[in-house]
């Protein structure tokens, strides 16, 4: 624990916790380059996909449209590490989550 006002160093998994944006997106590259907005966006969507797929896999009512898989971002106002997303099962029991993708915010909208 680092006291308030003091400098501290955190060691984190770069693939899930750290996506600096300091370079512009490349115009012609299909694969996003590190440290670009496209790379950070891909990391956020991959993490959200992992969280939503875990809820979907337990087989209790949530389904995600195939066209939306990998294209729904879960706001950190909803969940910081994938916790407490089971309410989605009740909200989306009769219809699949997502159209072509979207943004799941703190109001439960996408």
C-alpha positions in Angstrom: 0.0 0.0 0.0 1.3 3.4 -0.9 0.5 6.4 1.3 -1.4 9.2 -0.2 0.9 11.8 -1.7 3.8 9.3 -2.0 5.1 7.8 -5.2 4.5 4.0 -5.8 5.2 1.5 -8.5 2.6 -1.1 -9.4 3.5 -4.2 -11.3 0.6 -5.3 -13.5 -0.2 -7.5 -16.4 0.2 -5.2 -19.4 -2.2 -7.3 -21.5 -5.1 -6.4 -19.2 -4.1 -3.5 -17.0 -2.0 -1.1 -19.0 -2.6 0.4 -22.5 -0.8 3.7 -23.0 -2.0 5.8 -25.9 0.9 7.8 -27.1 1.0 7.1 -30.9 -1.5 7.6 -33.7 -3.2 4.8 -35.4 -1.5 3.5 -38.5 -3.4 4.1 -41.6 -2.7 0.9 -43.4 -2.0 -1.7 -40.7 -4.7 -4.3 -40.2 -3.2 -5.4 -36.8 -3.3 -2.5 -34.3 0.2 -1.3 -33.3 1.0 -1.1 -29.5 0.4 2.2 -27.8 -2.3 3.3 -30.2 -6.0 4.1 -29.7 -6.9 1.0 -31.8 -4.8 -1.3 -29.6 -6.2 0.1 -26.4 -9.8 -0.3 -27.8 -9.0 -3.9 -28.7 -7.7 -4.6 -25.2 -10.9 -3.1 -23.6 -13.2 -5.1 -25.9 -11.2 -8.3 -25.2 -11.6 -7.9 -21.5 -15.3 -7.1 -21.7 -15.8 -10.1 -24.0 -14.0 -12.4 -21.4 -16.4 -11.1 -18.7 -19.6 -11.4 -20.7 -18.6 -14.9 -22.1 -18.1 -16.1 -18.5 -21.7 -15.1 -17.6 -23.0 -16.6 -20.9 -21.2 -19.9 -20.3 -22.8 -20.7 -17.0 -26.0 -21.3 -19.0 -28.5 -19.3 -16.9 -30.2 -17.2 -19.5 -27.8 -14.7 -21.0 -27.0 -15.0 -24.7 -24.9 -12.7 -26.8 -25.7 -12.2 -30.5 -22.8 -13.6 -32.5 -22.4 -10.3 -34.4 -21.9 -8.5 -31.0 -19.3 -10.9 -29.6 -16.1 -8.9 -29.2 -17.8 -5.6 -29.8 -19.5 -4.8 -26.5 -17.6 -2.6 -24.0 -18.5 -2.9 -20.3 -18.1 0.4 -18.6 -15.9 0.4 -15.5 -18.9 2.1 -13.8 -20.6 -1.2 -14.1 -17.8 -3.6 -13.2 -14.1 -3.1 -12.5 -13.0 -6.7 -12.9 -16.0 -8.6 -14.3 -17.8 -8.8 -10.9 -21.5 -8.3 -10.4 -22.6 -8.8 -14.0 -25.2 -11.5 -13.2 -28.0 -8.9 -13.3 -27.6 -9.1 -17.1 -29.2 -12.5 -17.1 -32.5 -11.0 -15.7 -32.4 -8.0 -18.0 -31.7 -10.0 -21.2 -33.4 -13.3 -20.5 -35.8 -13.1 -23.5 -33.6 -11.4 -26.0 -29.9 -11.7 -26.8 -27.5 -8.9 -25.7 -26.1 -6.6 -28.4 -26.9 -5.8 -32.0 -23.6 -5.2 -33.8 -22.0 -4.3 -30.5 -22.3 -1.4 -28.1 -21.5 0.0 -24.8 -22.9 -1.3 -21.5 -23.0 1.6 -19.1 -24.0 2.1 -15.5 -27.7 2.4 -16.4 -27.8 -1.0 -18.1 -28.2 0.4 -21.5 -26.3 -0.7 -24.6 
